[in-house]
């Protein structure tokens, strides 16, 4: 009996040690897991058929955000687009003609450590502050009542924050999350919330948005489940008009979905 208890104690210590080791590794690897962006050399030359301008926007003494401003003929305004957590502007620029063909310029920034943007992402406040400064810079070129903010996946949290703190014409969220904490809990349920450095609480910012809000989400999204959009839609006492466009049988990549493209044309007309 004593030997049995001893074995249980030993096993308990082993499992506890493994658990502590795993959550420690996850804690210190959060940036690498959440922001696996691709880097480019500073000499890299972007090659796109559309007319574009490359911008470098200093956000502090250590970092500069690199972005591409694609230009439409006789533009009606600006789409400020916050992309997902993979890749960089070497490929994200491929989406530009979807928006320029609808008569809007589109600006896409790369986050710190992505593409030609310098510095490293260290915490949520820094990430949000970078996007605040970049957005403010673009407002020197465009009237805000002509600006539409779009966020995709990881970018939806910052996009909602910007819309809540400013007054854009519209907010479009593609595959948004209720909070990043909720997404992580769904993937790694054993990770304590207090160890998560990035909360990205979209549900707290959304009620403060005065602009019309359009959410697009695929029912087969395995990265950010469709239930996140359903919960955002049902936030109590929300003052903005939120339209949820359900993309039946669609996964996480919603940008080329026909329903999305048709509705986008309607929104930007």
C-alpha positions as CSV (number, residue, x, y, z in Angstrom):
1,X,0.0,0.0,0.0
2,X,2.9,2.4,0.9
3,X,4.7,1.6,-2.3
4,X,1.4,2.3,-4.3
5,X,1.1,5.7,-2.6
6,X,4.8,6.4,-3.3
7,X,4.3,5.6,-7.0
8,X,1.3,8.0,-7.1
9,X,3.3,10.7,-5.5
10,X,6.2,10.2,-7.9
11,X,3.8,10.2,-10.9
12,X,2.1,13.3,-9.5
13,X,5.5,15.1,-9.2
14,X,6.4,14.0,-12.8
15,X,3.1,15.3,-14.3
16,X,3.3,18.5,-12.3
17,X,6.9,19.1,-13.5
18,X,5.9,18.4,-17.1
19,X,3.0,20.8,-16.8
20,X,5.1,23.6,-15.3
21,X,7.7,23.0,-18.0
22,X,5.1,23.2,-20.8
23,X,3.4,26.4,-19.6
24,X,6.8,28.0,-19.0
25,X,7.9,27.3,-22.6
26,X,4.5,28.5,-23.9
27,X,4.8,31.7,-21.8
28,X,8.2,32.6,-23.2
29,X,7.3,31.6,-26.7
30,X,4.1,33.5,-27.0
31,X,5.4,36.0,-29.5
32,X,6.8,33.3,-31.7
33,X,3.6,31.3,-31.7
34,X,1.2,34.3,-32.2
35,X,3.3,36.4,-34.6
36,X,5.2,34.0,-36.9
37,X,5.7,36.6,-39.6
38,X,8.2,36.4,-42.4
39,X,11.1,39.0,-42.5
40,X,12.5,40.7,-45.6
41,X,15.8,42.5,-46.1
42,X,15.7,46.3,-46.1
43,X,16.9,46.2,-49.7
44,X,14.0,44.1,-50.8
45,X,12.0,45.6,-53.7
46,X,8.3,44.9,-53.8
47,X,6.9,44.0,-57.2
48,X,3.2,44.6,-57.8
49,X,1.4,45.6,-60.9
50,X,-0.8,48.1,-59.1
51,X,0.4,51.6,-58.4
52,X,1.7,51.7,-54.9
53,X,3.9,53.8,-52.5
54,X,6.1,52.3,-49.8
55,X,5.9,54.1,-46.5
56,X,8.2,53.8,-43.5
57,X,6.6,55.2,-40.3
58,X,8.7,55.5,-37.1
59,X,6.7,54.5,-34.1
60,X,9.5,54.8,-31.4
61,X,13.3,55.1,-31.2
62,X,13.8,51.4,-32.0
63,X,11.1,50.5,-34.5
64,X,9.7,51.6,-37.9
65,X,6.6,50.2,-39.4
66,X,6.8,49.5,-43.1
67,X,3.6,49.6,-45.2
68,X,2.4,49.7,-48.8
69,X,-0.2,52.2,-50.0
70,X,-1.9,50.9,-53.1
71,X,-3.7,53.6,-55.1
72,X,-6.9,53.5,-57.0
73,X,-7.8,55.8,-59.9
74,X,-10.0,58.6,-58.5
75,X,-10.1,57.0,-55.1
76,X,-13.2,57.4,-53.0
77,X,-11.2,56.9,-49.8
78,X,-8.9,54.6,-47.9
79,X,-9.1,51.1,-46.7
80,X,-6.8,50.7,-43.7
81,X,-6.1,47.0,-43.6
82,X,-4.7,45.0,-40.7
83,X,-3.6,41.6,-41.9
84,X,-3.4,38.2,-40.3
85,X,-0.5,36.8,-38.3
86,X,1.3,34.9,-41.1
87,X,3.5,36.1,-44.0
88,X,4.3,39.7,-44.7
89,X,3.8,42.3,-47.4
90,X,5.6,40.2,-50.0
91,X,2.4,38.3,-50.3
92,X,-0.3,40.4,-48.5
93,X,-0.1,42.9,-51.3
94,X,-1.8,40.4,-53.5
95,X,-5.2,41.4,-52.0
96,X,-4.8,45.1,-53.0
97,X,-6.7,44.9,-56.3
98,X,-9.8,43.6,-54.6
99,X,-10.1,47.0,-53.0
100,X,-8.6,49.3,-55.6
101,X,-10.9,47.8,-58.2
102,X,-13.8,49.0,-56.0
103,X,-12.4,52.5,-56.0
104,X,-10.5,52.6,-52.7
105,X,-6.8,53.1,-51.9
106,X,-5.6,50.5,-49.5
107,X,-2.9,50.8,-46.9
108,X,-1.4,47.5,-45.4
109,X,1.2,47.8,-42.7
110,X,3.5,45.0,-41.6
111,X,3.7,44.6,-37.8
112,X,7.1,44.7,-36.0
113,X,9.3,41.9,-37.1
114,X,7.3,41.3,-40.2
115,X,8.7,42.1,-43.7
116,X,10.8,45.3,-43.6
117,X,9.2,46.5,-40.3
118,X,11.9,46.7,-37.6
119,X,11.8,45.9,-33.9
120,X,10.1,43.1,-32.1
121,X,6.6,42.7,-30.7
122,X,6.9,42.6,-26.9
123,X,3.4,43.2,-25.5
124,X,-0.2,44.1,-26.3
125,X,0.1,47.8,-25.5
126,X,3.1,48.2,-27.8
127,X,1.2,46.4,-30.6
128,X,-1.8,48.6,-30.2
129,X,0.2,51.8,-29.9
130,X,2.1,51.0,-33.1
131,X,-1.2,50.8,-35.0
132,X,-2.5,54.0,-33.4
133,X,0.5,55.9,-34.6
134,X,0.4,54.4,-38.1
135,X,-3.4,55.2,-38.4
136,X,-2.8,58.8,-37.2
137,X,-0.1,59.1,-39.9
138,X,-2.5,58.0,-42.6
139,X,-5.2,60.5,-41.4
140,X,-2.8,63.3,-42.5
141,X,-3.6,62.1,-46.1
142,X,-7.3,61.2,-45.9
143,X,-10.4,62.5,-44.2
144,X,-11.5,60.1,-41.6
145,X,-15.1,60.0,-42.9
146,X,-13.6,58.4,-46.0
147,X,-11.6,55.7,-44.1
148,X,-12.8,52.1,-43.8
149,X,-10.9,50.0,-41.3
150,X,-10.6,46.3,-42.1
151,X,-9.1,43.7,-39.8
152,X,-8.5,40.0,-40.6
153,X,-7.9,37.3,-38.0
154,X,-5.2,38.6,-35.5
155,X,-5.7,42.1,-37.0
156,X,-9.4,42.3,-35.9
157,X,-8.6,43.2,-32.3
158,X,-6.4,46.2,-33.2
159,X,-8.9,47.2,-36.0
160,X,-11.8,47.2,-33.5
161,X,-9.6,49.2,-31.0
162,X,-8.9,51.8,-33.7
163,X,-12.5,52.1,-34.7
164,X,-13.5,52.5,-31.0
165,X,-11.0,55.3,-30.4
166,X,-11.6,57.1,-33.7
167,X,-14.4,57.8,-36.1
168,X,-13.9,55.8,-39.3
169,X,-16.7,55.5,-41.9
170,X,-17.1,51.7,-41.4
171,X,-15.5,48.8,-39.7
172,X,-15.1,45.4,-41.4
173,X,-14.0,42.3,-39.4
174,X,-13.0,39.1,-41.2
175,X,-12.9,36.0,-38.9
176,X,-12.8,38.0,-35.7
177,X,-12.3,36.7,-32.2
178,X,-14.3,37.5,-29.1
179,X,-10.9,37.8,-27.3
180,X,-7.6,36.2,-28.0
181,X,-7.8,34.7,-24.6
182,X,-10.9,32.7,-25.7
183,X,-9.1,31.5,-28.8
184,X,-6.1,30.3,-26.8
185,X,-8.3,28.6,-24.2
186,X,-9.9,26.7,-27.0
187,X,-6.5,25.6,-28.3
188,X,-4.6,25.3,-25.1
189,X,-7.1,24.9,-22.3
190,X,-4.5,24.1,-19.6
191,X,-2.8,27.5,-20.0
192,X,-3.7,29.8,-17.1
193,X,-5.2,33.1,-18.3
194,X,-3.0,35.2,-16.1
195,X,0.1,34.0,-18.1
196,X,-1.3,35.2,-21.4
197,X,0.4,38.5,-22.4
198,X,-2.0,39.2,-25.3
199,X,-5.7,39.4,-24.4
200,X,-6.9,41.4,-27.4
201,X,-10.4,41.9,-25.9
202,X,-12.5,42.7,-29.0
203,X,-15.7,42.5,-27.0
204,X,-14.6,45.4,-24.8
205,X,-13.9,47.7,-27.7
206,X,-16.8,46.8,-30.0
207,X,-19.6,48.6,-28.0
208,X,-17.6,51.8,-28.3
209,X,-17.6,51.8,-32.1
210,X,-19.9,54.3,-33.6
211,X,-19.5,53.3,-37.2
212,X,-21.5,50.5,-38.9
213,X,-19.8,47.1,-38.3
214,X,-19.7,44.2,-40.7
215,X,-18.4,40.8,-39.6
216,X,-17.6,37.9,-42.0
217,X,-17.0,34.4,-40.6
218,X,-16.8,30.9,-42.1
219,X,-18.8,28.2,-40.3
220,X,-15.9,25.8,-40.8
221,X,-13.2,28.1,-39.4
222,X,-10.9,25.9,-37.4
223,X,-8.5,28.7,-36.3
224,X,-11.0,31.1,-34.9
225,X,-14.4,29.3,-34.5
226,X,-17.5,30.9,-35.9
227,X,-18.9,31.0,-32.4
228,X,-16.7,34.0,-31.7
229,X,-18.7,36.1,-34.1
230,X,-22.0,34.8,-32.7
231,X,-20.9,36.0,-29.2
232,X,-19.7,39.4,-30.5
233,X,-23.1,39.8,-32.2
234,X,-24.9,39.2,-28.9
235,X,-22.9,41.6,-26.7
236,X,-25.5,43.3,-24.5
237,X,-26.3,47.0,-24.9
238,X,-24.3,47.3,-28.0
239,X,-25.0,50.7,-29.7
240,X,-23.7,50.1,-33.2
241,X,-25.4,48.3,-36.0
242,X,-23.6,45.0,-36.5
243,X,-24.3,42.8,-39.5
244,X,-22.9,39.3,-39.4
245,X,-22.5,37.7,-42.8
246,X,-22.2,34.0,-42.3
247,X,-20.0,32.2,-44.9
248,X,-21.4,28.7,-45.0
249,X,-18.8,25.9,-45.2
250,X,-16.0,28.4,-45.4
251,X,-12.8,28.1,-43.4
252,X,-10.5,30.7,-42.1
253,X,-9.5,32.2,-45.4
254,X,-12.5,34.4,-46.3
255,X,-10.9,37.0,-48.6
256,X,-11.8,35.3,-51.9
257,X,-15.2,33.9,-50.9
258,X,-17.9,35.0,-53.4
259,X,-20.3,36.0,-50.7
260,X,-17.6,38.2,-49.1
261,X,-16.6,39.8,-52.4
262,X,-20.3,40.5,-53.4
263,X,-21.1,42.0,-50.0
264,X,-17.8,44.0,-50.0
265,X,-18.8,45.6,-53.3
266,X,-22.1,46.6,-51.8
267,X,-20.4,48.0,-48.7
268,X,-17.8,50.0,-50.6
269,X,-20.1,51.2,-53.4
